[in-house]
Amino acid sequence: MSNCVFILGNGFDLRMGMPTGYPDFIKYYEKLSSDIDSVDSTERLFLAKVKEKINKGEIQWKDLEIALGLFTKEVSDIEAYKEFYRDINLALGKYLSVVEQQSASISEEDKKKFWNDLMYPENYLHTDLQKINFEKIASKSEINADIISFNYSKTVESLLNDYLDKDNYYH
């Protein structure tokens, strides 16, 4: 039996054409306003801090987590920060839901390519010798592929939906 682990990050969704980068979400969040005054004012302060970093260059999702942590020094009202934190988390969930709904359906070609990539990981080895060694130790008769996805979306599930044996699929 061959065991393969595939680790997928947000770059996967970006490759699929989804606007799921941190700057995409910030643009969305910037357009929202809250009914709660303390959330709205905390949000504006947070966005001002974040936009400074966005203007300096491309930033990543880890930067949101870091920014939220550092931002705690800027807010003296703990309850206001908690409300803001809940608000940004709810907004992220809504944003990703909207992005998934608006994204074009995944083509059969992309589904087939993804499936083949899972089935034939040796195609990504660099040399013929690596491929030969892989084929010696890997049995094609039984492949156990584990996918670890750090995506917030269900893109991987959508790609595999037609290929999965529902009885053997674990979440």
Salt bridges, closest charged atoms under 4 A:
GLU30 OE2 - LYS51 NZ 2.69
ASP40 OD2 - ARG44 NH1 2.83
ASP63 OD1 - LYS62 NZ 3.44
GLU74 OE2 - LYS49 NZ 3.77
GLU79 OE2 - LYS82 NZ 3.51
GLU83 OE2 - ARG86 NH1 3.20
GLU108 OE2 - LYS111 NZ 3.63
ASP117 OD2 - LYS113 NZ 3.00
GLU122 OE1 - LYS140 NZ 3.11
ASP162 OD2 - LYS111 NZ 3.17
